[in-house]
Amino acid sequence: MQRTHSLALVSLFGALMAVLGLIPKIDLPLGVPITLQTLGVMLAGCLLGPRLAAQALLLFLAAVALGLPLLSGGRGGFGVFMAPSAGYLLAWPVGAFVTGLVMRALPGGTPARVAGSAFIASALGGLLVVHVFGVIGLMGIAGMSLPQALLGTSIFVPGDLIKCALCAAVCHTVARGLPEWQFGKQRLQ
């Protein structure tokens, strides 16, 4: 029963990433669009925990690599992993994993504590980790210098902080509505 439950959660969050990809992207000259899909990375980490969150994002990226147009703007195929945004995409499973680890380590209990923990976990995993990989990708693929890549990725930080707040609000709501939810602390097999 636990395996089926885990599989369902992984599939559900893979589908959530696809749904977030339906929201139109905002193209930037940097070659990396603004999308809502990083919110899915944050939510997966906070709600599922490290292992299941990483599996959900790996499932999603495998579907993208196979050519399904699941990225914002209807992009898909192996070519997206050769674009300037590749560092960000490859960071998603790692960011979800780190978000889940941090969420697991931080206090829960009350909905307010869960929300605070979710904001911190999202900022560390869904924002910091994803941007570190993004900067490396911009330097390697787009040929930017470190200062150029840091300046380029800084454009995304205000919006990503808003996504952290949205993730915290969702986790607060889940904590109020489903007080038995463990926010990644459960060990599903």
Backbone as CSV, one residue per row, in Angstrom:
resi,resn,N_x,N_y,N_z,CA_x,CA_y,CA_z,C_x,C_y,C_z
1,MET,0.817,-1.198,0.000,0.000,0.000,0.000,0.865,1.268,0.000
2,GLN,1.939,1.264,0.796,2.817,2.429,0.868,3.476,2.712,-0.483
3,ARG,3.883,1.649,-1.185,4.520,1.846,-2.512,3.554,2.491,-3.486
4,THR,2.319,2.052,-3.460,1.304,2.618,-4.343,1.071,4.081,-4.002
5,HIS,1.020,4.378,-2.729,0.837,5.757,-2.276,2.010,6.632,-2.729
6,SER,3.223,6.140,-2.575,4.412,6.886,-3.002,4.396,7.119,-4.507
7,LEU,4.060,6.105,-5.263,3.989,6.225,-6.724,2.944,7.254,-7.132
8,ALA,1.811,7.240,-6.450,0.752,8.198,-6.758,1.215,9.629,-6.481
9,LEU,1.910,9.840,-5.366,2.396,11.186,-5.034,3.452,11.664,-6.030
10,VAL,4.357,10.781,-6.402,5.393,11.135,-7.388,4.733,11.513,-8.714
11,SER,3.781,10.719,-9.153,3.076,10.994,-10.410,2.276,12.291,-10.321
12,LEU,1.627,12.512,-9.187,0.823,13.717,-8.997,1.685,14.974,-9.093
13,PHE,2.850,14.956,-8.470,3.702,16.142,-8.525,4.393,16.291,-9.877
14,GLY,4.639,15.190,-10.569,5.106,15.298,-11.952,4.048,15.976,-12.819
15,ALA,2.796,15.606,-12.588,1.691,16.232,-13.324,1.522,17.696,-12.932
16,LEU,1.727,18.014,-11.658,1.643,19.409,-11.216,2.669,20.264,-11.956
17,MET,3.865,19.725,-12.140,4.886,20.457,-12.893,4.415,20.730,-14.322
18,ALA,3.755,19.745,-14.927,3.236,19.923,-16.289,2.148,20.994,-16.312
19,VAL,1.277,20.995,-15.318,0.215,22.002,-15.244,0.814,23.400,-15.078
20,LEU,1.821,23.523,-14.227,2.476,24.824,-14.055,3.163,25.270,-15.346
21,GLY,3.508,24.321,-16.206,4.097,24.645,-17.501,3.094,25.210,-18.490
22,LEU,1.806,25.046,-18.213,0.776,25.601,-19.095,0.657,27.115,-18.957
23,ILE,1.130,27.625,-17.837,1.080,29.075,-17.614,2.167,29.698,-18.489
24,PRO,1.801,30.676,-19.303,2.779,31.232,-20.259,4.047,31.739,-19.594
25,LYS,5.142,31.540,-20.291,6.447,31.999,-19.807,6.665,33.444,-20.220
26,ILE,7.597,34.078,-19.548,8.024,35.431,-19.909,9.468,35.298,-20.383
27,ASP,9.679,35.553,-21.662,11.023,35.415,-22.236,11.889,36.610,-21.880
28,LEU,13.138,36.321,-21.587,14.128,37.350,-21.277,15.290,37.232,-22.256
29,PRO,16.018,38.305,-22.506,17.165,38.230,-23.415,18.250,37.269,-22.929
30,LEU,18.224,36.951,-21.662,19.193,36.046,-21.049,19.134,34.642,-21.650
31,GLY,17.976,34.274,-22.221,17.796,32.924,-22.750,17.156,31.982,-21.748
32,VAL,16.789,32.511,-20.585,16.132,31.733,-19.539,14.801,32.419,-19.257
33,PRO,13.668,31.728,-19.470,12.373,32.373,-19.247,11.968,32.372,-17.771
34,ILE,11.079,33.284,-17.436,10.442,33.276,-16.121,9.233,32.351,-16.217
35,THR,9.168,31.355,-15.333,8.051,30.413,-15.313,7.597,30.202,-13.874
36,LEU,6.465,29.525,-13.717,5.989,29.169,-12.378,6.452,27.779,-11.958
37,GLN,7.199,27.102,-12.815,7.545,25.718,-12.520,8.481,25.561,-11.325
38,THR,9.235,26.593,-10.968,10.050,26.473,-9.761,9.176,26.407,-8.506
39,LEU,7.963,26.922,-8.581,7.027,26.760,-7.466,6.728,25.278,-7.253
40,GLY,6.626,24.528,-8.322,6.411,23.082,-8.215,7.575,22.375,-7.543
41,VAL,8.791,22.836,-7.813,9.985,22.284,-7.162,9.885,22.497,-5.656
42,MET,9.519,23.704,-5.267,9.402,24.046,-3.848,8.304,23.242,-3.170
43,LEU,7.141,23.168,-3.812,6.015,22.428,-3.234,6.335,20.948,-3.086
44,ALA,6.967,20.378,-4.102,7.315,18.950,-4.029,8.234,18.687,-2.845
45,GLY,9.264,19.504,-2.692,10.194,19.311,-1.587,9.527,19.453,-0.235
46,CYS,8.711,20.487,-0.079,8.074,20.736,1.221,7.016,19.693,1.560
47,LEU,6.264,19.262,0.592,5.141,18.364,0.864,5.510,16.884,0.822
48,LEU,6.489,16.518,-0.001,6.795,15.094,-0.193,8.024,14.617,0.559
49,GLY,8.934,15.508,0.851,10.203,15.088,1.428,11.226,14.882,0.336
50,PRO,12.472,14.662,0.727,13.563,14.674,-0.253,13.474,13.593,-1.326
51,ARG,13.275,12.365,-0.931,13.339,11.263,-1.895,12.200,11.326,-2.919
52,LEU,10.975,11.448,-2.441,9.839,11.460,-3.365,9.835,12.723,-4.225
53,ALA,10.259,13.848,-3.658,10.320,15.091,-4.432,11.318,14.964,-5.584
54,ALA,12.488,14.435,-5.287,13.494,14.250,-6.341,12.983,13.286,-7.410
55,GLN,12.309,12.219,-6.982,11.759,11.265,-7.952,10.717,11.926,-8.843
56,ALA,9.864,12.776,-8.268,8.836,13.465,-9.058,9.467,14.356,-10.117
57,LEU,10.522,15.071,-9.740,11.175,15.968,-10.694,11.982,15.208,-11.737
58,LEU,12.578,14.086,-11.343,13.274,13.248,-12.324,12.288,12.660,-13.327
59,LEU,11.119,12.235,-12.850,10.067,11.734,-13.745,9.662,12.814,-14.738
60,PHE,9.457,14.015,-14.238,9.068,15.126,-15.102,10.138,15.419,-16.148
61,LEU,11.396,15.493,-15.722,12.474,15.791,-16.675,12.676,14.667,-17.675
62,ALA,12.431,13.430,-17.269,12.515,12.312,-18.220,11.446,12.461,-19.299
63,ALA,10.243,12.861,-18.894,9.172,13.077,-19.875,9.526,14.220,-20.823
64,VAL,10.132,15.267,-20.290,10.571,16.392,-21.127,11.642,15.916,-22.108
65,ALA,12.616,15.150,-21.627,13.696,14.657,-22.484,13.170,13.772,-23.602
66,LEU,12.086,13.046,-23.321,11.481,12.189,-24.348,10.721,12.983,-25.409
67,GLY,10.596,14.284,-25.195,9.974,15.129,-26.204,8.610,15.668,-25.852
68,LEU,8.082,15.322,-24.691,6.780,15.866,-24.313,6.922,17.370,-24.060
69,PRO,6.035,18.179,-24.617,6.149,19.647,-24.487,5.598,20.138,-23.152
70,LEU,6.261,19.790,-22.075,5.749,20.068,-20.735,6.346,21.307,-20.083
71,LEU,7.401,21.835,-20.667,7.975,23.052,-20.112,7.143,24.247,-20.555
72,SER,7.215,25.296,-19.779,6.463,26.496,-20.089,6.754,26.938,-21.526
73,GLY,5.714,27.296,-22.235,5.855,27.675,-23.640,5.805,26.486,-24.577
74,GLY,5.494,25.284,-24.071,5.377,24.096,-24.915,6.709,23.533,-25.361
75,ARG,7.743,23.767,-24.572,9.058,23.256,-24.939,9.247,21.847,-24.402
76,GLY,10.014,21.079,-25.097,10.345,19.726,-24.689,11.385,19.163,-25.636
77,GLY,11.864,17.978,-25.335,12.896,17.359,-26.157,14.261,17.539,-25.531
78,PHE,15.195,16.765,-26.017,16.534,16.767,-25.437,17.245,18.108,-25.622
79,GLY,16.868,18.868,-26.640,17.503,20.151,-26.928,17.390,21.163,-25.800
80,VAL,16.357,21.069,-24.963,16.218,22.034,-23.866,17.341,21.886,-22.848
81,PHE,18.001,20.728,-22.855,19.110,20.505,-21.934,20.433,21.026,-22.492
82,MET,20.377,21.631,-23.667,21.553,22.254,-24.278,21.382,23.769,-24.367
83,ALA,20.290,24.292,-23.833,19.990,25.723,-23.875,20.543,26.409,-22.624
84,PRO,20.591,27.740,-22.618,21.094,28.448,-21.432,20.345,28.110,-20.141
85,SER,19.099,27.686,-20.249,18.306,27.351,-19.052,18.585,25.944,-18.527
86,ALA,19.479,25.199,-19.151,19.729,23.805,-18.768,20.173,23.663,-17.316
87,GLY,20.994,24.568,-16.827,21.446,24.486,-15.437,20.280,24.558,-14.468
88,TYR,19.330,25.420,-14.766,18.151,25.544,-13.915,17.322,24.251,-13.955
89,LEU,17.115,23.720,-15.151,16.323,22.490,-15.289,16.963,21.324,-14.551
90,LEU,18.263,21.161,-14.729,18.960,20.048,-14.076,19.001,20.226,-12.557
91,ALA,18.829,21.449,-12.099,18.818,21.715,-10.655,17.505,21.326,-9.998
92,TRP,16.439,21.202,-10.764,15.135,20.963,-10.152,15.089,19.746,-9.240
93,PRO,15.567,18.573,-9.653,15.518,17.439,-8.713,16.400,17.660,-7.476
94,VAL,17.552,18.274,-7.681,18.457,18.545,-6.555,17.820,19.576,-5.621
95,GLY,17.253,20.620,-6.205,16.580,21.644,-5.405,15.409,21.084,-4.618
96,ALA,14.638,20.196,-5.237,13.512,19.572,-4.536,14.019,18.689,-3.398
97,PHE,15.114,17.971,-3.652,15.703,17.106,-2.625,16.179,17.938,-1.436
98,VAL,16.908,19.013,-1.721,17.421,19.870,-0.645,16.266,20.538,0.104
99,THR,15.261,20.998,-0.625,14.082,21.589,0.019,13.456,20.589,0.978
100,GLY,13.318,19.337,0.534,12.752,18.302,1.392,13.605,18.010,2.611
101,LEU,14.928,17.983,2.432,15.825,17.758,3.573,15.706,18.876,4.609
102,VAL,15.706,20.108,4.130,15.603,21.248,5.039,14.241,21.240,5.734
103,MET,13.183,20.970,4.973,11.840,20.931,5.558,11.755,19.860,6.638
104,ARG,12.377,18.735,6.380,12.381,17.637,7.350,13.105,18.048,8.632
105,ALA,14.154,18.838,8.515,14.971,19.218,9.670,14.354,20.347,10.493
106,LEU,13.522,21.169,9.862,12.952,22.324,10.556,11.707,21.928,11.347
107,PRO,11.355,22.749,12.348,10.197,22.406,13.191,8.880,22.530,12.438
108,GLY,7.974,21.686,12.833,6.614,21.733,12.302,5.663,21.986,13.447
109,GLY,4.586,21.261,13.467,3.622,21.386,14.560,2.474,22.283,14.181
110,THR,2.589,23.561,14.460,1.501,24.482,14.163,1.558,24.891,12.689
111,PRO,0.424,25.289,12.123,0.446,25.760,10.732,1.412,26.934,10.510
112,ALA,1.535,27.813,11.486,2.455,28.950,11.335,3.910,28.475,11.278
113,ARG,4.266,27.508,12.115,5.637,26.966,12.075,5.896,26.251,10.760
114,VAL,4.910,25.513,10.295,5.051,24.815,9.011,5.279,25.828,7.893
115,ALA,4.516,26.913,7.913,4.670,27.938,6.878,6.056,28.576,6.936
116,GLY,6.531,28.896,8.128,7.870,29.475,8.268,8.945,28.520,7.797
117,SER,8.799,27.256,8.175,9.759,26.241,7.741,9.722,26.076,6.227
118,ALA,8.529,26.109,5.648,8.392,25.961,4.196,9.051,27.128,3.462
119,PHE,8.917,28.331,3.994,9.559,29.479,3.357,11.076,29.322,3.369
120,ILE,11.623,28.945,4.518,13.076,28.774,4.634,13.559,27.642,3.732
121,ALA,12.859,26.506,3.765,13.250,25.356,2.936,13.184,25.702,1.451
122,SER,12.144,26.413,1.051,12.001,26.815,-0.358,13.097,27.778,-0.776
123,ALA,13.445,28.693,0.127,14.490,29.664,-0.197,15.846,28.976,-0.352
124,LEU,16.123,27.986,0.495,17.418,27.302,0.406,17.476,26.317,-0.763
125,GLY,16.459,25.487,-0.904,16.484,24.468,-1.952,15.957,24.959,-3.290
126,GLY,14.769,25.558,-3.267,14.116,25.961,-4.507,14.655,27.234,-5.107
127,LEU,15.329,28.033,-4.308,15.888,29.285,-4.816,17.415,29.205,-4.884
128,LEU,18.080,29.026,-3.756,19.545,29.054,-3.725,20.165,27.937,-4.569
129,VAL,19.755,26.704,-4.332,20.335,25.576,-5.084,20.062,25.714,-6.574
130,VAL,18.837,26.055,-6.926,18.477,26.183,-8.347,19.290,27.300,-9.000
131,HIS,19.495,28.396,-8.291,20.262,29.498,-8.875,21.755,29.191,-8.978
132,VAL,22.287,28.447,-8.044,23.704,28.046,-8.159,23.894,27.207,-9.425
133,PHE,23.036,26.219,-9.634,23.114,25.405,-10.852,22.873,26.270,-12.084
134,GLY,21.929,27.216,-11.979,21.627,28.097,-13.103,22.828,28.936,-13.508
135,VAL,23.539,29.469,-12.521,24.731,30.272,-12.803,25.788,29.409,-13.485
136,ILE,25.973,28.196,-12.995,26.947,27.289,-13.620,26.549,27.004,-15.068
137,GLY,25.258,26.792,-15.310,24.770,26.562,-16.668,24.967,27.769,-17.570
138,LEU,24.695,28.954,-17.040,24.877,30.170,-17.844,26.343,30.366,-18.208
139,MET,27.226,30.040,-17.268,28.657,30.182,-17.557,29.107,29.128,-18.573
140,GLY,28.644,27.903,-18.418,29.093,26.817,-19.285,28.459,26.816,-20.659
141,ILE,27.168,27.082,-20.725,26.454,26.976,-22.003,26.369,28.321,-22.722
142,ALA,26.037,29.372,-21.964,25.896,30.695,-22.591,27.228,31.444,-22.660
143,GLY,28.277,30.902,-22.019,29.590,31.528,-22.069,29.690,32.833,-21.304
144,MET,28.858,33.009,-20.305,28.901,34.236,-19.510,30.013,34.157,-18.470
145,SER,30.500,35.316,-18.069,31.434,35.365,-16.941,30.619,35.202,-15.655
146,LEU,31.299,34.947,-14.546,30.605,34.804,-13.266,29.809,36.054,-12.911
147,PRO,30.375,37.256,-13.017,29.569,38.450,-12.703,28.351,38.604,-13.618
148,GLN,28.496,38.286,-14.901,27.359,38.370,-15.823,26.272,37.365,-15.436
149,ALA,26.690,36.132,-15.125,25.723,35.099,-14.757,25.017,35.442,-13.449
150,LEU,25.759,35.975,-12.480,25.145,36.368,-11.204,24.153,37.510,-11.406
151,LEU,24.522,38.467,-12.229,23.611,39.571,-12.530,22.372,39.044,-13.252
152,GLY,22.584,38.149,-14.203,21.462,37.578,-14.952,20.499,36.803,-14.066
153,THR,21.020,36.005,-13.163,20.142,35.199,-12.307,19.463,36.045,-11.244
154,SER,20.052,37.200,-10.910,19.445,38.057,-9.887,18.076,38.597,-10.315
155,ILE,17.826,38.614,-11.619,16.532,39.057,-12.132,15.403,38.183,-11.588
156,PHE,15.698,36.909,-11.353,14.672,35.953,-10.945,14.394,35.950,-9.445
157,VAL,15.298,36.503,-8.650,15.198,36.370,-7.195,13.925,36.992,-6.614
158,PRO,13.525,38.207,-6.982,12.284,38.746,-6.389,11.063,37.855,-6.665
159,GLY,10.930,37.386,-7.882,9.806,36.501,-8.211,9.894,35.175,-7.482
160,ASP,11.110,34.667,-7.318,11.275,33.409,-6.600,10.973,33.556,-5.112
161,LEU,11.244,34.717,-4.551,10.860,34.953,-3.154,9.338,34.975,-3.009
162,ILE,8.653,35.502,-4.004,7.186,35.459,-3.997,6.716,34.005,-4.072
163,LYS,7.383,33.191,-4.893,7.045,31.760,-4.974,7.289,31.061,-3.639
164,CYS,8.352,31.444,-2.932,8.602,30.885,-1.590,7.433,31.214,-0.661
165,ALA,6.936,32.442,-0.744,5.803,32.849,0.089,4.538,32.081,-0.305
166,LEU,4.336,31.866,-1.599,3.177,31.070,-2.049,3.277,29.634,-1.551
167,CYS,4.464,29.064,-1.620,4.679,27.708,-1.121,4.377,27.646,0.372
168,ALA,4.834,28.649,1.121,4.568,28.701,2.563,3.063,28.792,2.818
169,ALA,2.362,29.589,2.006,0.909,29.722,2.173,0.197,28.400,1.892
170,VAL,0.630,27.692,0.853,0.031,26.385,0.547,0.291,25.410,1.686
171,CYS,1.517,25.385,2.189,1.846,24.474,3.295,1.060,24.824,4.551
172,HIS,0.861,26.112,4.802,0.041,26.554,5.933,-1.374,26.008,5.789
173,THR,-1.931,26.117,4.592,-3.285,25.635,4.333,-3.371,24.120,4.497
174,VAL,-2.380,23.401,3.983,-2.363,21.944,4.126,-2.255,21.565,5.608
175,ALA,-1.416,22.280,6.348,-1.256,21.987,7.775,-2.556,22.213,8.546
176,ARG,-3.321,23.201,8.137,-4.613,23.456,8.800,-5.652,22.415,8.393
177,GLY,-5.676,22.066,7.101,-6.700,21.148,6.607,-6.384,19.676,6.824
178,LEU,-5.103,19.335,6.820,-4.660,17.946,7.003,-3.594,17.907,8.100
179,PRO,-4.000,18.048,9.352,-3.002,18.126,10.425,-2.116,16.888,10.546
180,GLU,-2.537,15.781,9.967,-1.721,14.561,10.037,-0.631,14.519,8.962
181,TRP,-0.664,15.462,8.015,0.354,15.503,6.951,1.715,15.753,7.589
182,GLN,2.709,14.993,7.175,4.016,15.034,7.836,5.036,15.944,7.162
183,PHE,4.705,16.542,6.033,5.606,17.462,5.330,7.000,16.880,5.138
184,GLY,7.021,15.701,4.552,8.296,15.083,4.208,8.944,14.321,5.337
185,LYS,8.359,14.353,6.523,8.956,13.640,7.640,8.595,12.150,7.644
186,GLN,7.505,11.812,6.944,7.125,10.397,6.874,8.091,9.651,6.004
187,ARG,8.279,8.429,6.306,9.211,7.586,5.531,8.387,6.573,4.746
188,LEU,7.907,7.019,3.601,7.117,6.120,2.761,8.038,5.184,2.012
189,GLN,7.695,3.940,1.965,8.517,2.948,1.259,7.914,2.602,-0.073
